Amino acid sequence: MKATLHHNQKSHRLYCQGRIDFSIWSRGAFPGLSVRLIALIGFFLLAATESHSQTTLNGMIRDGTDKPLPFASVALLNAVDSSLAKGTASDQQGLYTFENVRTGRYVVRATAVGYQKTHSTVVDVTTGVTTVPPLALSEVSSKLAEVQVTAKKPFVEQQIDRMVINVANSIVGSGSSALEVLEKTPGVTVDYQNERLQLRGKEGVIVQVDGKQTYLSAQDVIALLRSMSSDNIDKIELIMNPSARYDAAGNSGIINIRLKKNGNLGTNGTVSVAGGSGRFDRERGSLQLNHRTQKMNLFGNYSLNRGGNYWDFQLVRNQPDPSPSDAFRRNLVSQYSYLTFRDLGQNAKAGLDYSPTKTTTIGVVWTGFWSDHREKGPAGATFRRNTGGPVYLQTQTHKTYDVLSQNQVGNLNLQHAFGEKKGQLTMDVDLGHFTRQYTNSLLTETLVLTSGSEVQPPAGALLITQPSTVNIQTFKADYNRTLSNGWKLETGLKSAFVKTDNDLSLSSGPAGVLVPDPALSNHFQYTERVNAGYISFSGQLGRGDGPKTEIQAGLRAEHTHSEGNSLTLNQIVARDYLKWFPSLFVSRALSPNQTLTFSYSYRIDRPNYQNLNPARGYVDPYAYSQGNAYLKPQFTHALEGKLSFKNGIFTSLGANYTTDLMFFTIHATEGNKTYVTMENLGRSQGYIGTLSWPVTVMKGWQLQTNVLGYYNRFRYHYEGTILQIENVAGRLNGNNAFTLGHGWTAELNGWVSSPAVNGIWTSPWLGALDTGIQKAVSSDLKLKFSVQDVFHTNRFRPSVNTPMANQKGVLTFDTRIALLNLTYSFGNQQVKAARQRRSGSDDEIRRTN
């Protein structure tokens, strides 16, 4: 029976000492909020009325002659682990101010172009105003042709709660796609065959762009990253164990791609063009523009990514094909496919931040992605009963595959500080619209057919079209304040409504005489409402000047109502559940140079929208994929201990336990056909260890090494058999940065991963080596040349071994590429960056289409 939720129109008001009230829900806008959850959120928000205090920290930056130094970058760092708390810049008089600073111990860092950076001593921030003694920056003595020698961020930077990949300063990353850069990231694996991402050997990765979740299926995320130019990316953040403020989705963590956003006063920008070739050519370009005044900031960027690629796939599979006369009869199938790609991707972003007062900022942001992906080429298959036996069936297929995608998201946001003692409120409203037009055409000829007296059939054709739309509405509000005892309270709520429509039409028959096939066509609609609230407390335990223990404890509640409706099959699958997601972070300085952090979180990974669609997608007439309308979410308990050292060495040990495990499975059907689908099969447990350390090998040579090792155990039911699979695997990343002098720098980066298992899929040793060199012609003009996958070793080799069947394949792409990149910056480049912030549609965009 189809379940329906009924909701009364309600208006909820929040009173916070300053008597701020706002109405956040009304019928039709964000329906579906349960009464229990409303009561819970109300309690969370009313807790914010306790007494509290905010503080202000200020100071002055001077140069070596004791004169005020304007436009210096000033960072407020947590003393316990040097993580960034706030950032700003000095004004024309060299003065800077941090407002709404949480009480605690901090260090102020100051940097400026042409000057050596400096740090303050540890500053104890209490209530009221704290003034830091003036900081003096010494001028850098080494200059060459107007080019200042400044410190360069490492390609991989390990922070206490996340790993940061600094793409903007990378030589080998310039002119690449976002997907190619992501593949170089420690712990990230790109599964090209099934088009999905893994983080530290696990699936269920959340992908965000500027804190906004992409809402795309795994396949469409790959397409988006493939079309996104790396020259438009500032950095990539890997958040392994998110707090209660983040959506509970994603059992393996979050990948957040931060796009470049210049926040300097006046008009400024950066333009970048790149070109190169592997087996196919590729061209990329990007433009960032910014205009900033004291109260207003206009910003925008655009990137274009065009080029070719190829897919060279070889597969051998051995599967049962029993018959009444031979129950042990089998099929040995050899398949190949060689497809050439043409991609055209465009990304654009435009926004406005306006600050009518010092305490209020109103912003509007529009983001758009367009992708045109086309494939064509031959695919063939031969069928035998045993090794070396005669071919009883052979086919040749010509395949064309076109996908046109358009994704747009609009965001309206508000940030308001209620004053020194009344906290801060941020609110977001997001509206997203996504369209995808998919066309897959197969023309198959049967070259050999030796099954009895059957007549050789004419060439058969298969045409699949599927227009898809996704509409998203989200609302999010977050409030934080500092309580009287110095602890910080964070609380908030979110409501998301998503509706998808997929109308797959399949036609088959002789070439030129195609007839619609109602049995294989499917019109599928899916709706989902997720309403959430959270509360989090953080602060310090301990008194005096000795070491203190920092704690952050949070609880998030999410109520989900979903309904999948196959109009063709007249089949409805509805789910309704309320889940609680606790999280805990504990950090303590063991010594001035060592910090130990422990974290725990409970997370959910909901199925992608397309994985719920029971429609089929064909690779060739004998292999296809199919959705599963009965998929359930999987849940993960994750624990991790981290030990960080002041010299940059970082190590961690984590464990996770997942139930209702989702992963792709492959099954034989109709004798010589196979299909791939996603299923809930069992459970898994894993243990993960990481080690990261920077080394100065010699003057001008910096080496950053990252080692990842993990042990996974899977236990699940597969085709009537209970399987238990164990796996020990690892990955090594090395990033070398060289300063050669006279404006020349270079990089040599490489990675290697050991054989690994994920469910029923295994992969062998993999690795790649990238190199590049850069010439800083001036402070505004840089020229880079890079070669990716120098030895063309990045070839995916998946295999499957089960009690009844096995398969082994080799998949090769155009990964050995030489690129030349030119970057030019103009305008004022020396003033503080504009705010980077998360919006409300962080979890939903990932699962679109």
C-alpha positions in Angstrom: 0.0 0.0 0.0 1.3 3.4 -0.9 2.2 5.3 2.3 1.3 9.0 2.6 2.5 11.5 5.2 0.2 14.3 6.3 1.6 17.4 7.8 0.0 20.5 9.3 1.1 23.9 8.3 3.4 25.2 11.1 5.5 28.2 11.8 8.4 27.8 14.1 10.0 30.8 15.8 13.4 31.1 17.5 13.9 33.6 20.3 17.6 34.4 21.2 17.9 37.3 23.7 18.0 39.7 20.8 14.4 38.5 20.1 15.2 37.3 16.6 12.3 35.3 15.1 11.9 33.7 11.7 9.4 31.4 10.1 11.1 28.4 8.4 8.4 26.0 7.4 5.2 26.2 5.6 3.1 23.7 3.7 4.4 23.0 0.2 7.8 24.5 0.7 9.7 21.9 2.7 7.1 19.3 3.7 7.7 16.2 5.7 9.2 17.3 9.0 8.1 14.9 11.7 6.6 16.3 14.9 9.1 14.4 17.0 12.0 15.9 15.0 10.5 19.4 15.3 10.3 19.0 19.0 13.9 17.8 19.2 15.1 20.7 17.0 13.2 23.2 19.1 14.9 21.9 22.2 18.3 22.2 20.5 17.7 25.8 19.4 16.2 26.9 22.8 19.3 25.6 24.4 21.1 28.5 22.7 19.5 31.1 25.0 22.0 30.3 27.8 24.5 33.0 28.7 27.7 33.1 26.7 30.5 35.4 25.6 32.3 36.2 22.4 35.7 37.8 22.2 37.7 40.0 19.9 41.4 39.7 19.0 43.4 42.5 17.3 46.9 43.6 16.5 49.3 45.3 14.1 51.6 44.1 11.3 54.8 46.1 10.6 57.6 45.7 8.2 61.4 45.6 8.9 61.6 49.4 9.2 58.8 49.5 11.8 56.3 51.0 9.4 52.7 49.6 9.1 52.4 46.8 6.6 49.1 46.8 4.7 47.5 43.9 3.0 49.4 41.2 4.9 47.6 37.9 5.3 46.9 37.1 8.9 45.9 33.6 10.2 44.6 32.6 13.6 45.9 29.1 14.4 44.9 26.8 17.2 47.9 26.4 19.5 47.3 22.7 20.1 47.6 21.5 16.5 48.3 24.6 14.3 45.0 24.1 12.5 43.4 27.2 11.0 40.7 28.9 13.1 40.1 32.2 11.2 41.8 34.3 8.5 41.9 38.0 7.6 44.2 40.7 6.3 45.7 43.9 7.6 44.2 47.2 6.5 46.0 50.3 5.1 47.3 51.1 8.6 48.5 47.5 9.2 45.8 46.7 11.7 43.8 43.5 11.8 40.8 42.2 13.8 39.3 38.8 14.5 35.8 39.0 15.8 33.7 36.3 17.6 36.8 34.3 18.6 36.2 31.3 20.8 38.1 31.4 24.1 41.3 29.3 24.1 45.0 29.4 23.2 46.1 30.6 19.7 49.0 31.6 17.6 48.9 34.4 15.1 50.7 33.9 11.8 51.5 36.8 9.4 52.6 36.5 5.8 53.0 38.9 2.8 54.4 38.7 -0.7 58.1 39.6 -0.5 58.4 39.1 3.3 59.3 36.2 5.5 56.4 34.8 7.5 56.4 35.2 11.3 54.4 33.8 14.3 53.4 35.3 17.6 53.9 33.6 20.9 50.9 31.6 22.3 48.0 34.0 23.1 45.4 33.2 25.7 42.1 34.5 24.5 39.5 35.1 27.2 36.4 37.3 27.3 36.5 40.9 26.0 39.2 42.2 23.8 42.7 40.7 23.5 45.5 42.6 21.9 48.5 40.8 20.3 51.9 42.5 20.4 52.9 43.9 17.0 54.4 41.4 14.5 57.3 42.5 12.3 57.9 40.9 8.9 61.4 40.9 7.5 61.8 41.4 3.8 63.0 38.5 1.7 66.5 39.2 0.5 66.5 36.9 -2.6 64.8 38.5 -5.6 65.3 37.6 -9.2 63.7 39.6 -12.1 61.0 41.0 -9.9 60.1 37.4 -8.8 59.8 37.0 -5.0 60.9 33.7 -3.4 58.2 32.6 -1.1 57.4 29.3 0.6 55.3 26.9 -1.4 52.6 24.7 0.0 53.2 21.0 -0.4 51.0 19.1 -2.9 49.7 16.9 0.0 49.1 18.6 3.4 48.0 16.6 6.4 45.8 18.5 8.9 44.4 17.2 12.2 40.9 16.5 10.8 41.5 16.3 7.0 44.0 15.8 4.2 44.4 18.8 1.9 45.6 18.5 -1.7 46.9 21.9 -2.8 46.0 21.7 -6.5 46.5 25.4 -7.3 50.3 25.3 -6.8 50.8 21.9 -8.4 52.8 21.7 -11.6 51.7 18.2 -12.6 48.2 19.0 -11.7 47.9 22.0 -14.0 46.0 21.6 -17.2 44.6 18.3 -16.0 41.0 17.3 -15.2 39.7 17.1 -11.7 39.4 13.4 -12.0 43.1 13.0 -13.0 44.2 15.1 -10.0 41.9 13.1 -7.7 43.5 9.9 -8.8 46.9 11.2 -7.6 45.4 11.8 -4.1 46.6 9.4 -1.3 43.8 7.0 -0.4 41.6 7.7 -3.5 40.9 5.0 -6.0 39.1 5.5 -9.3 37.3 2.4 -10.5 37.0 3.1 -14.3 35.2 -0.1 -15.2 32.2 0.5 -12.9 32.7 4.3 -12.8 32.9 5.0 -9.1 35.2 6.3 -6.4 36.7 4.6 -3.3 38.3 6.3 -0.3 40.8 4.3 1.6 39.5 1.1 0.0 35.8 1.8 0.7 32.9 3.1 -1.4 30.1 5.4 -0.2 32.2 8.6 -0.8 30.4 12.0 -0.6 31.7 14.4 -3.3 31.1 18.1 -2.7 32.0 21.2 -4.7 32.6 24.2 -2.5 30.8 22.4 0.3 27.8 21.6 -1.9 27.1 18.0 -2.5 27.0 17.1 -6.2 23.8 15.0 -5.9 25.0 12.9 -8.8 25.2 9.2 -9.3 28.6 7.7 -9.2 28.7 7.5 -13.0 27.7 11.2 -13.3 30.2 12.3 -10.7 33.0 10.6 -12.8 31.7 12.5 -15.8 31.6 15.8 -14.0 35.1 15.4 -12.6 36.3 14.4 -16.0 34.9 17.6 -17.5 36.2 19.9 -14.8 39.5 21.7 -15.4 42.0 21.5 -12.5 43.0 25.1 -13.2 39.7 26.1 -11.7 40.4 24.2 -8.5 42.2 25.7 -5.4 42.4 22.5 -3.3 40.8 19.2 -2.5 39.9 18.2 1.1 39.5 14.6 2.3 37.4 14.6 5.5 37.5 11.0 6.8 35.3 11.3 9.9 32.9 14.3 9.7 31.2 15.8 12.8 27.5 16.1 13.6 27.2 19.3 11.6 27.7 17.4 8.3 25.0 15.2 6.8 25.3 11.7 8.1 25.6 10.3 4.6 28.8 8.8 3.3 30.3 5.8 5.2 33.9 6.4 4.0 34.1 10.2 4.3 33.8 13.4 2.2 35.8 14.6 -0.8 35.3 18.4 -1.0 36.6 20.2 -4.1 37.3 23.9 -3.4 37.1 26.1 -6.5 39.3 29.2 -6.8 37.7 32.4 -5.5 39.7 35.6 -5.3 38.7 38.0 -2.6 41.1 40.9 -3.1 40.0 44.5 -3.1 39.4 46.1 -6.5 39.1 44.1 -9.7 41.3 41.1 -10.2 41.4 37.7 -11.8 43.3 34.8 -13.3 43.3 33.3 -16.8 44.7 29.9 -17.6 45.0 28.0 -20.9 46.4 24.5 -21.5 46.9 22.2 -24.4 48.5 18.9 -25.0 48.0 15.4 -26.2 48.3 11.7 -25.5 46.8 9.5 -28.2 44.2 12.2 -28.5 44.4 16.0 -28.1 42.9 18.0 -25.3 42.4 21.7 -24.6 41.4 23.4 -21.4 40.9 27.0 -20.3 39.6 28.8 -17.3 38.9 32.4 -16.1 38.3 33.7 -12.6 37.1 37.3 -12.0 36.5 39.2 -8.8 35.5 42.7 -7.9 35.5 43.6 -4.2 34.6 46.7 -2.2 34.3 47.2 1.5 30.7 46.1 1.5 30.3 44.0 -1.7 32.0 41.2 -3.4 31.2 40.1 -7.0 32.8 36.9 -8.2 32.6 34.4 -11.0 34.6 31.8 -12.9 34.3 29.8 -16.1 36.2 26.8 -17.4 36.1 24.8 -20.6 37.4 21.3 -21.0 37.6 19.7 -24.4 39.4 16.6 -25.6 39.4 13.0 -26.5 40.1 9.6 -24.9 39.8 6.0 -25.5 38.5 2.8 -23.8 40.4 -0.4 -24.6 38.8 -3.2 -22.8 39.5 -6.9 -22.9 37.5 -9.4 -20.8 37.4 -13.2 -20.4 34.7 -14.8 -18.3 33.8 -18.4 -17.4 30.3 -19.0 -16.2 27.8 -21.9 -15.9 25.2 -22.6 -18.6 23.4 -25.8 -17.5 21.1 -27.7 -19.9 18.7 -30.7 -19.4 21.3 -33.0 -20.9 24.4 -31.5 -19.3 24.0 -29.9 -15.9 27.7 -29.0 -15.9 27.8 -27.2 -19.2 29.7 -23.9 -19.2 30.3 -20.8 -21.3 33.8 -19.4 -22.0 33.3 -15.9 -23.3 35.9 -13.5 -24.7 34.9 -9.9 -25.1 36.6 -6.8 -26.3 35.6 -3.2 -26.8 37.5 -0.2 -28.2 35.7 3.0 -27.9 36.9 6.5 -28.7 35.5 9.4 -26.6 34.9 13.1 -27.3 34.2 15.3 -24.3 33.1 18.9 -24.0 32.6 20.1 -20.4 31.8 23.6 -19.2 31.6 24.9 -15.6 30.5 28.3 -14.5 29.9 30.0 -11.2 28.7 33.5 -10.3 27.8 35.1 -7.0 27.4 38.2 -4.9 28.2 38.8 -1.2 26.8 42.0 0.3 27.4 43.2 3.8 25.0 46.0 4.8 26.5 46.0 8.3 29.6 44.6 9.9 27.6 41.8 11.4 25.4 40.7 8.4 26.3 39.3 5.0 23.7 38.3 2.4 24.9 36.2 -0.5 23.5 34.6 -3.7 25.4 32.0 -5.7 24.6 30.3 -9.0 26.6 27.2 -10.2 26.2 25.5 -13.5 27.7 22.4 -15.1 27.3 21.3 -18.8 28.7 18.1 -20.2 28.6 16.5 -23.7 30.1 13.1 -23.7 30.1 10.9 -26.8 31.5 7.4 -27.5 31.6 5.2 -30.5 33.5 2.1 -31.6 33.4 -1.7 -32.1 32.7 -4.4 -29.5 32.9 -8.1 -30.1 32.3 -11.4 -28.3 33.1 -15.1 -28.9 31.5 -18.0 -27.1 32.9 -21.5 -26.5 32.0 -24.4 -24.3 35.5 -25.2 -23.1 39.1 -23.9 -23.5 40.3 -24.4 -27.1 36.8 -25.7 -28.2 35.1 -24.5 -31.3 33.3 -21.1 -31.4 29.5 -21.7 -31.4 28.6 -18.0 -31.3 30.4 -14.9 -32.4 29.1 -11.3 -32.6 30.3 -7.9 -33.7 28.6 -4.8 -32.3 29.0 -1.2 -33.3 28.2 1.0 -30.3 27.4 4.7 -30.0 26.8 6.3 -26.7 25.8 10.0 -26.1 25.1 11.7 -22.8 24.1 15.4 -22.5 23.9 16.7 -19.0 23.0 20.1 -17.5 23.1 20.8 -13.8 22.3 24.1 -12.1 22.0 25.1 -8.5 21.0 28.4 -7.0 21.8 29.3 -3.4 20.6 32.2 -1.2 22.4 32.6 2.1 22.5 34.8 5.1 25.1 35.1 7.9 24.4 37.3 10.9 26.3 37.8 14.2 24.0 39.0 17.0 26.7 40.9 18.8 29.5 40.2 21.2 27.4 37.8 23.4 24.6 36.5 21.1 26.3 34.1 18.7 26.0 33.7 14.9 23.3 32.4 12.6 23.8 31.1 9.0 20.9 30.1 6.7 20.8 28.6 3.2 18.1 27.9 0.7 19.1 25.9 -2.3 17.1 25.1 -5.5 18.7 22.6 -8.0 17.6 21.4 -11.4 19.4 18.6 -13.2 18.7 17.1 -16.6 20.4 14.2 -18.4 19.7 12.9 -21.9 21.1 9.5 -22.4 21.2 7.6 -25.8 22.8 4.2 -26.3 22.7 2.6 -29.8 23.9 -1.0 -30.5 24.0 -2.6 -34.0 25.0 -6.2 -33.7 25.9 -8.7 -36.5 26.1 -12.5 -35.8 29.2 -13.8 -37.5 29.1 -17.4 -36.3 26.0 -19.4 -35.1 26.3 -23.2 -34.8 23.4 -24.1 -32.6 21.4 -26.7 -34.4 19.4 -25.8 -37.5 18.9 -22.1 -36.6 19.1 -19.7 -39.5 21.7 -16.9 -39.4 19.8 -13.9 -38.1 20.1 -10.5 -39.8 21.9 -7.6 -38.1 20.0 -6.7 -34.9 19.7 -3.3 -33.4 19.1 -2.0 -29.9 18.2 1.7 -29.1 18.0 3.0 -25.5 16.9 6.5 -24.6 16.5 7.8 -21.1 15.7 11.5 -20.3 16.2 12.1 -16.6 15.4 15.1 -14.4 16.1 15.8 -10.8 14.7 18.7 -8.8 16.0 19.6 -5.3 14.9 21.9 -2.6 16.8 22.3 0.6 16.7 24.6 3.6 19.5 24.7 6.3 20.0 26.9 9.4 23.0 26.7 11.7 23.5 28.6 15.0 26.6 28.7 17.2 27.6 30.6 20.3 30.0 30.5 23.2 28.6 29.7 26.6 29.6 31.3 29.9 32.0 28.5 30.8 33.9 28.9 27.5 32.3 25.9 25.8 30.9 26.3 22.3 27.4 25.3 21.3 26.5 24.5 17.7 23.0 23.5 16.6 20.9 23.5 13.5 18.4 21.9 11.2 18.0 20.9 7.6 15.2 19.8 5.3 15.7 18.4 1.8 13.1 17.3 -0.8 14.3 15.5 -3.9 12.2 14.3 -6.9 13.6 12.3 -9.8 12.0 11.2 -13.0 13.6 8.6 -15.4 11.8 7.5 -18.5 13.8 4.7 -20.1 12.6 3.5 -23.6 14.1 0.5 -25.2 13.5 -0.5 -28.9 14.9 -3.6 -30.6 14.6 -5.5 -33.9 16.3 -5.8 -37.2 18.3 -2.7 -38.3 15.9 0.0 -39.6 12.8 -1.8 -38.2 13.0 -1.1 -34.5 10.0 -1.8 -32.3 9.5 -0.5 -28.7 9.9 -3.3 -26.1 7.5 -2.6 -23.2 9.0 -5.5 -21.2 12.4 -3.8 -21.0 11.3 -0.2 -20.9 10.6 1.5 -17.6 9.3 4.8 -16.3 10.6 5.3 -12.8 10.0 8.1 -10.3 11.6 8.6 -6.9 10.8 11.1 -4.2 12.7 11.5 -0.9 12.3 13.8 2.1 15.1 14.0 4.7 14.6 16.3 7.8 17.5 16.6 10.2 18.5 18.4 13.4 21.8 18.3 15.3 23.4 19.7 18.4 27.1 19.8 19.3 29.1 21.0 22.3 32.9 21.6 22.2 35.3 22.9 24.8 38.2 22.2 27.0 38.7 20.1 30.2 41.3 21.2 32.6 42.5 24.3 34.5 45.6 26.4 34.7 48.4 26.5 32.1 48.9 22.7 31.8 47.8 20.5 28.9 44.1 20.5 28.3 41.7 18.0 26.7 39.5 19.3 23.9 36.2 17.6 23.4 33.5 17.9 20.7 30.4 15.7 21.2 27.4 15.8 18.8 24.2 14.1 18.1 22.4 14.3 14.7 18.8 13.0 14.0 17.6 12.3 10.4 14.1 11.3 9.5 13.8 9.8 6.0 10.7 9.1 3.9 11.3 7.8 0.4 9.2 6.3 -2.3 10.3 4.6 -5.5 7.5 4.2 -8.1 7.9 2.2 -11.3 5.0 3.4 -13.3 5.6 0.7 -15.9 5.6 -2.2 -13.5 3.0 -0.6 -11.2 5.5 -1.3 -8.3 6.0 1.0 -5.3 8.7 0.6 -2.7 8.3 3.0 0.3 10.6 3.5 3.3 10.1 5.6 6.4 12.7 5.6 9.3 14.2 7.9 12.0 17.9 7.3 12.8 20.3 8.9 15.4 23.9 9.6 14.5 26.3 10.3 17.5 29.8 11.6 17.0 32.7 12.3 19.4 36.1 13.9 19.1 38.7 14.1 21.9 42.0 15.8 21.5 44.9 16.3 23.9 48.4 17.7 23.6 50.8 15.0 25.0 53.7 17.5 24.7 54.3 20.8 23.0 55.1 18.8 19.9 52.6 16.0 20.0 48.8 15.9 19.8 46.6 12.8 20.2 43.0 12.8 18.7 40.3 10.2 19.0 37.1 10.3 16.9 33.9 8.2 16.6 30.9 8.6 14.3 27.9 6.6 13.1 27.0 7.2 9.5 24.6 6.2 6.8 25.0 5.7 3.0 21.8 5.9 1.1 21.6 4.4 -2.4 22.2 6.6 -5.4 18.9 7.5 -7.2 19.9 5.7 -10.4 20.8 2.5 -8.5 17.2 2.3 -7.3 15.9 2.5 -10.9 15.1 -1.1 -12.1 15.8 -0.2 -15.7 18.6 -1.8 -17.8 21.6 -0.2 -19.5 23.3 -2.4 -22.1 27.1 -2.6 -22.8 26.3 -5.1 -25.6 23.4 -7.6 -26.2 25.1 -10.0 -23.8 26.0 -7.7 -20.9 23.9 -5.1 -19.1 23.5 -3.3 -15.8 20.2 -3.1 -13.8 19.0 -1.1 -10.8 17.5 -2.5 -7.7 14.4 -0.8 -6.3 14.7 -2.8 -3.0 18.1 -1.4 -2.1 18.4 -0.4 1.6 20.9 2.1 3.1 24.1 0.7 4.7 25.3 1.9 8.1 28.8 2.3 9.4 30.4 2.7 12.9 33.8 4.4 12.4 36.6 5.0 15.0 40.0 6.6 14.5 42.9 7.6 16.6 45.4 10.2 15.2 48.8 11.3 16.5 50.3 14.4 15.0 53.7 16.0 15.5 54.6 19.7 15.1 57.2 18.8 12.5 54.5 17.6 10.2 54.6 13.9 10.8 51.1 12.4 11.1 49.9 8.9 11.8 46.5 7.3 12.4 44.8 4.0 13.1 41.1 3.5 12.4 38.4 0.8 12.4 35.0 0.6 10.8 32.1 -1.9 10.8 29.4 -1.8 8.1 26.0 -3.6 8.0 23.7 -4.0 5.1 26.7 -3.7 2.9 26.0 -2.4 -0.6 28.3 -3.3 -3.5 28.1 -4.2 -7.2 27.7 -7.9 -8.0 27.8 -9.8 -11.3 25.5 -12.7 -12.2 25.1 -15.1 -15.1 21.7 -15.2 -16.8 20.0 -16.8 -19.8 23.0 -19.1 -20.3 25.5 -16.8 -22.0 24.5 -13.3 -20.7 25.6 -11.5 -17.6 24.3 -8.5 -15.7 25.7 -6.2 -13.0 23.6 -4.8 -10.2 24.0 -3.4 -6.7 22.8 -5.4 -3.7 22.7 -5.5 0.1 24.7 -8.7 0.8 26.1 -8.7 4.3 28.6 -6.9 6.4 32.3 -5.8 6.4 34.9 -4.7 8.9 38.1 -2.9 8.2 41.2 -1.5 9.9 43.1 1.4 8.4 46.6 2.8 9.2 48.2 5.9 7.7 51.6 7.5 8.0 52.5 10.9 6.5 55.8 12.7 6.9 57.6 15.6 5.2 61.4 15.4 4.6 63.9 18.0 3.5 66.2 15.8 1.5 68.5 18.7 0.8 68.3 22.4 0.1 65.7 22.9 -2.6 64.3 19.4 -2.4 61.2 18.6 -0.3 59.7 15.2 -0.2 56.2 14.4 1.2 55.5 10.7 1.7 52.1 9.1 2.5 51.6 5.5 3.3 48.2 3.9 3.7 47.6 0.3 4.8 44.3 -1.5 5.4 42.8 -4.8 6.3 39.3 -5.6 5.1 37.0 -8.6 5.9 33.8 -9.2 4.0 31.1 -11.7 4.9 28.1 -12.0 2.7 25.6 -14.3 0.9 26.2 -14.5 -2.8 24.2 -16.8 -5.1 23.3 -19.1 -2.3 26.8 -19.3 -0.8 28.2 -17.7 2.3 31.5 -16.1 1.4 34.1 -14.7 3.8 37.0 -12.8 2.1 40.0 -11.1 3.8 42.4 -8.7 2.3 45.5 -6.8 3.3 46.4 -4.0 1.0 48.3 -0.7 0.9 49.2 2.4 -1.1 52.3 4.6 -1.2 52.3 8.2 -2.5 55.5 10.2 -2.9 55.5 13.9 -3.9 58.8 15.6 -4.6 59.1 19.4 -5.0 62.4 21.0 -6.3 63.4 24.7 -6.2 66.0 25.0 -9.0 66.6 28.8 -8.9 66.2 31.6 -11.4 62.4 31.2 -11.2 62.4 27.4 -12.0 60.7 24.8 -9.9 59.9 21.1 -10.6 57.8 18.2 -9.3 58.1 14.4 -9.5 55.1 12.6 -8.1 54.3 8.9 -8.0 52.0 6.4 -6.5 51.7 2.6 -6.2 48.9 0.4 -4.8 49.1 -3.3 -3.9 46.5 -5.9 -4.9 43.1 -5.2 -3.2 39.7 -6.7 -2.8 36.3 -4.9 -2.7 33.4 -7.3 -2.2 33.7 -9.8 -5.1 36.1 -7.6 -7.2 39.9 -7.7 -7.0 42.6 -5.6 -8.6 46.4 -6.2 -8.9 49.4 -3.9 -8.5 48.7 -0.4 -9.9 50.8 2.7 -10.1 51.8 5.8 -12.1 54.6 8.4 -12.3 54.0 12.1 -13.1 56.6 14.9 -13.6 56.5 18.6 -14.4 58.6 21.8 -14.5 57.5 25.5 -14.1 59.0 28.8 -14.9 57.9 31.9 -13.1 58.4 34.5 -15.8 57.1 37.2 -13.4 55.0 37.3 -10.3 51.9 37.3 -12.5 52.9 35.0 -15.3 53.7 31.3 -14.9 54.5 28.6 -17.6 54.2 24.9 -16.8 55.0 21.7 -18.7 54.0 18.3 -17.3 53.8 14.7 -18.4 51.3 12.4 -16.6 51.7 8.6 -16.3 55.1 8.7 -17.9 55.4 4.9 -18.4 51.7 4.3 -19.1 51.3 1.9 -16.2 48.0 3.1 -15.0 45.9 0.3 -16.4 42.9 -1.1 -14.5 42.9 -4.9 -14.2 39.7 -6.1 -12.5 38.9 -9.7 -11.8 36.1 -11.7 -10.1 36.3 -15.1 -8.5 33.2 -16.8 -7.1 32.3 -20.5 -6.5 30.4 -20.6 -9.7 32.1 -18.2 -12.1 35.2 -16.0 -12.7 36.3 -13.2 -15.0 39.4 -11.2 -15.7 39.8 -8.0 -17.6 42.2 -5.2 -18.6 41.1 -1.7 -19.1 43.4 1.0 -20.7 42.8 4.7 -21.1 44.7 7.6 -22.7 46.5 8.4 -19.4 50.0 9.2 -20.8 49.6 12.9 -21.6 51.9 15.8 -22.2 50.5 19.3 -21.3 51.6 22.9 -21.6 49.9 25.4 -19.3 50.0 29.2 -19.1 48.6 31.1 -16.2 48.4 34.9 -15.9 47.1 36.8 -12.9 46.0 40.5 -13.0 44.7 43.1 -10.6 45.4 43.3 -6.9 46.5 39.9 -5.6 47.5 40.8 -2.0 44.4 41.1 0.1 42.3 38.7 2.1 40.2 36.0 0.4 36.5 36.0 0.5 34.5 33.6 2.6 34.3 30.0 1.6 31.2 28.4 3.0 29.0 25.3 2.9 25.4 25.5 1.7 22.3 23.4 2.5 22.4 21.1 -0.5 25.5 19.2 0.6 24.1 15.6 0.7 21.5 15.5 -2.0 23.4 16.5 -5.2 25.7 13.5 -4.9 22.8 11.1 -5.6 21.2 12.8 -8.6 20.3 11.0 -11.8 
